[in-house]
Amino acid sequence: MAIGLPQYRRTVAGGVAQGLAPALLPDGPRGAEGARGARAAGGVEGGPSTFAGGGGATAPPPAPVGYDTVTVAVRHGLETVDILRLRRACGAVLQTAGGSAISFLVPAGTADLWHLPGSSCTPGAVLYPPTDPRWVMPPSGPDSVARPTDAWVLRSALCEAACTLTAGGFGPF
């Protein structure tokens, strides 16, 4: 174990980190049939959407219950990806269809508690095949399962990225 380096929790089956606060677990205080339950049954709010260049094709079905999506501006998101990769804590990351934002997959339940200016967190996620060019950090491993980024590690990295960009003249955020 290296001194001075952050230590991160390992995820277990279902993508939930061990020792995670009960409020962040998928079956949080409101239960599985809470606010997320209705959305999970019908998918992402607003129904299927078309993506650029798809010729009217619909987007893939929503990801299984277990993911929320944190979205930030592209410059902020790419800086955050760099920070998370250096910490070896970066999960699956997508670029939006228009290319103007970066979306991080986080464990389900994060949307209920997420309050960070400059970002938005929505329940549910749309997963694309691992070979899709929209993946910034594609799913990896033998089963190509999308691994979510720990919500609090992501929050810390987003704040660090905002400070870095502001110091470099790319802010304020």
N, C-alpha and C positions, 0 to 999 in steps of 0.2 A: 504494500500500500504506500503510495507516494504521499509525502507530507506537502500540504499546501494546495493539493489538487482536490476539487470537489468530488465527492463520492455520490453516485446516483443509484437509485433503487433499480433493481432488475424487474422486468415485467413478468407476469405469470400468464397462464392461459387466459384468454379473454382480453388481454391488453391492459389489465389493471395492475398498477404497481403495488408491491407488497408494502404494508404499513401506510397506505394512503388514507387520508382523513375520511371518515364515514360520509361526510357531506359530498365528497367527490366520487363516491362509488355509484355505479349505474343505478342501483336500487336505493337511492338516497332517502332522506326523510319522508318524501312524498310517495315513495314506492314506485314500482315499475309502471303503474298506470297513471302516473302524474302527468305533468305537462308534456314530457317526452313521449309518453305512451301513445298519445293520439297522433303525434307526428311520425313516430316510428311505424305505426300501422299503415299510414298513407304515404310515407316517404318524405322527401324534402318539401318544405312549404312551396306552394305554387305549382306542384306537379312536374312532369317531365319538361325539360327545356331542350332547345336545339343549340348546337354549338357551331362556331364559325367553320365554314367549309364542309359541314356535314351534309349539305344538300337536303335538309329537312329531316335528317335522321335524329332520333331522340337520344338523349343522354343515357348512359347506362343506368340500371336501377340503383337506388341508394345503397350505401354500404350497410352491412348488418348493424343492428343496434350495438353500439360499442364505440362509436366515434362522434365527436363534434368537430367543428371546423373553426379555427381562428384565422382571420383574414387581415392582412396588413398591406400597405403600399409596397410596390415591388422593390424599391431601393432599401427600405427598412427591412423587408423580408429577406432579401439576399444577404444583407449584413448579419441578420439574426441566424441564418443558415450557417454562415461562416463561423460564428461564435459557437453554435451548437455542435458543429463538426469538430472544432478544436476540443470541445469538452467530451466528445464521443457520446453525445446525448441527442442527436438529431434523428427523429422518426421520419415518417413519410411526409413529403411536402409536394404540393401541386402549384402550378401557375394557372391562374384563371384563364378562361377561353380568350378574353380580350388582351391578356398579357399585362394588365395594369396592376395586378395584385398577386400576392403569394398566400396560399392557404396551408396551414399546418393541421395535421390530424392530431387531435387530443382525445383523451378518454371521455366517454359519454358522461354527462353530468356537469362538465366544465361550463357549459353555456349558462347554467343556472347561477353560477357564482362569478362569472367573468366580468370584471369592470376595470378596463385599462384604456385610457384615452389613446386614440390613434389606431385602435384595433376593434374588431367586432368578432363575436363568437356566436355561431349559430348551431342549433342542434342538428345532428345528422351530417352525413358526408356522402359525396358521390365518388366512388372508386372507379378508376379506369384500368385497363389491362396494364401490366408492368412495362410493356413496351411502348406505351403511349408517350408522345413527345412532351406532353404537359407536365410530366413528373420532373421536379427538380431533384428530389431524392426519392427514387422509386422504391417500391416494396422489394425486399431482398430475402434471401434464404431459400431453402429447398422448396418451400410451398409458395413463395412470393406473397407472403402475408404482410399487409401494411401494418407497421408498428407505430403506435401513436407516440408523440412526444409528451413527456410529463408536463402537466400544465404549469406547475410552479417553476420548473426549470425554464420553460418557454417564457414565462413572464419575466424572469430575471434576465434572460438573454435579450428580450425585446427592450427592456429598460437600458441594458448596456449598449445595445445597438443604437438606441435613440441618443444616448450620451456621445457615442463615438461619431455619429453623423452630425450632431450639433457642433461638436468641437472641430469637425472638419469643414464646417460651413455649409452643410447640407440640411440643417434644421431650420427653425425649431419644429418640434413635434408636439 
